[in-house]
Amino acid sequence: MGVFTVLTRCILQPLSVVDDELVPKVGMTFTTLEDAGKFYRNYAKAAGFSTRVRCTNRKGNEIKNQLITCSREGKWKSKISPTEKTNPTAGLNSPARIYIHTLKDVGAWIISKVVLDHSHPCCPSKAEMLKQHRELSMSIRRTIENNEEAGIRPSKTYQSFVAAAGGHRELNFIEKDVRNYITREVRNVSEQEDAKEFGKYLLRMKEKNPNFFFELQLEEDQSIKLAFWADARSRAAFEYFRDVISFDTTYNTNRYNLVCGSFVGVNHHGQSTLLGCSLMKNEEIESFKWLFQSWLRCMGGNAPKGFLTDQCASMKRALEACMPTTVHRWCIWHIMKKIPSKLNGYKGHADIEQEMSQVVWNSQSKDSFDRNWNDFLLNFGLGDNKWLSDLYEDRHIWVPIYLDHHFWAGMRSTQRSESMHSFFNKYITRNSSLIQFVKQYDNCLGSREQAERESDAADFHTVIPCATKSCIEAQFQDAYTHAKFMEVQAQFRGKANCITRLKNSALGYSVYEVGEQVSSSIFNKFVVTYNSVAAEVKCHCLLFESRGILCRHALSVLSFEQVSQVSPRYILERWSKKVKRRHTHIKSSHDEPLMEPRSKRFDQLVFRSQNICEFASESEELTAILHRAYDNVMAEMEALKAKRKGTSSLSHEDANLESVNELQSPPRIRTRGRPKNRLGSKLEKQIANATKKKKTKVLSEINLFDAASAAHSNCSQYQGHVMSYQFRVPAAGDNSLGV
């Protein structure tokens, strides 16, 4: 009765012209319910609408019948006034539907009722834009997953599909589908599962290489408070690059507001190399102590000679406790960046900033810095400024002249750590999960390893020509990596601006004054000493002590002394391209994605087929051979799939990981109103039994199964499954259509 009422209220629309083979008819049978649903979806696409399953009746776990309707069936009434509601609605009480039920003894599914009319116009040309008819193939999905891991934006991924297909109209999906797939399948990790996946990742890495190191500190509720990990390659690299470490925690990484801290060193090419990563819930002293102790255990208890951080008091206290022999240095870039905000309130703040920079960078000794600093405060009336007073108290951990007699591998700031964070920032958002973060950390490790491999290859296969005729330059050319040799060359070029003058000399010990012209009217003077007996040269600029590169002032003196070869002490093994370093033979850890077996098989097939396709594309004849082979293989696979279609079982005797991974959950049951199998009264059961007997009697009278067997032998099939039964087609107003 309800359906009849709906039909009388609808203004029925004429149906688009569709091939008769695609039109559903009463009596068509199918091997499975999925085949029937697919057939109706194909018809819907050809006719210009989409479908949905309206209801499914079950007996126990078995489906007995199903009603599939037009997606615009029904009409939802909103409680919100139409003048206030702006979201579009689709429901227009469309009557189009098919009713399918099972033929128990035959084991097939039959269409028993069909309505083809709609209450709305249908447009086949727009059907491909309907959600049901848009789909992402396996190839598209795998490309989306790979691009997402590589940090390629969804819009760029979609444009690549458009370019490959030859236009938007050639694709059967839209950009929104790409974004939805990323959100739903790639990034959709629940908070409960996220920590578990993170733990599984650490265990997988440990299984792949026993030298992978990780430690976790958990809260009482087992949530992650602190985490540290380092792969085997990073631990091996620490053996060669452990002298100076930069550590920074200025990067908040994910949805849990955990702070990322990265330990970064400098390799023989002067490139940043990752030596461990951490995630921290807070930045308290005890948290840093736990982290630094974990890192030291990871690196065999060997503390670095120098450690760079920002101005974090908690970090400073923790370093003093955990690494008492390590020289701690504050990032001078962070300090100098604060000058405008700290001193903007003073008159002539621009002059203050310039003068302070001169004092910090150009003081030649500790005593001269103290004098220049006091003069600076006096000249600008800054003696009572607390920020400047505190900086002066801590001058031994940030002023260059107090620190440059130690080796720092060219580092004076934590910007190397921040450059690693900027790498993460390209691919990580505030909503990113832990497992997404570690994947991007893997990518960062891989990119650093690749950069080092490329530089090693360039050092081996190419030579940078000398810029001068100096034998000393040729000495460095032979020993140093390209990056470091170019730094040496820059110092040789700088000799042209230097004027060397001998001040005094006695018993092979000479003192020189080297004037360097830095502008048309400014000369900076440097004192250089040379011991001819020990073959030792030393400049007060401390470039060699802090960076391991001889300065232009020392080179000027060596040239003045006619020295043709420098002492081996000035050719650091750290910058040598001839040292065979153990970590270069270790591959950086990279997590293999836990793909479902089908995805793995797909990737393997695509990889193998690329060579075949490339070979076949050379000519039309080869292409034709491959097409015929594809057709034969496809027919064979379809036959095998049809043969295997049906129920299957899985026993402990033949079960394996792949088969278990392919198990699916039972279909989720969505019903309206009371459950269909509720316990009813005695009277209700009697009525149901009587109805069942009556229906069985009617079916026996029309000899349904005899008709089915006759039709099976005489009527054409739809793709091997569909058979046309000559049952009565109900009229549009027939009230027997109610389900």
Secondary structure, DSSP 8 states (H G I E B T S, - for coil): -HHHHHHHHS--B------GGGS--TT-EESSHHHHHHHHHHHHHHHT--EEEEEEEEETTEEEEEEEEETT-S----SS-TTT--S---------EEEEEEETTTTEEEEEEEE--BSS---HHHHTTSGGG----HHHHHHHHHHHHTT--HHHHHHHHHHHHTSGGG-SS-HHHHHHHIIIIIS---HHHHHHHHHHHHHHHHHH-TT-EEEEEE-TTS-EEEEEEE-HHHHHHHHHH-SEEEEEEEEE-STT--EEEEEEEE-TTS-EEEEEEEEES---HHHHHHHHHHHHHHTTT---SEEEE-S-HHHHHHHHHH-TTSEEEE-HHHHHHTHHHHHTTSTTHHHHHHHHHHHHHH--SHHHHHHHHHHHHHHHT-TT-HHHHHHHHTGGGT-HHHHTTS--TT--SSHHHHHHHHHHHTT--TT--HHHHHHHHHHHHHHHHHHHHHHHHHHHH-----SSS-HHHHHHHHHB-HHHHHHHHHHHHHGGGEEEEEEEEETTEEEEEEEEE-SSS-EEEEEEEEETTTTEEEETT-HHHHHSS--HHHHHHHHHTT--S--GGGS-GGGBSS---GGGGS----------HHHHHHHHHHHHHHHHHHHHTT-HHHHHHHHHHHHHHHHHHHHHHHHH-S-----TTT--HHHHHT----------SS-TT----HHHHHHHHHHHHHHHHHHHHTTHHHHHHHHHHHS-EETTTEE--------TT-GGG--
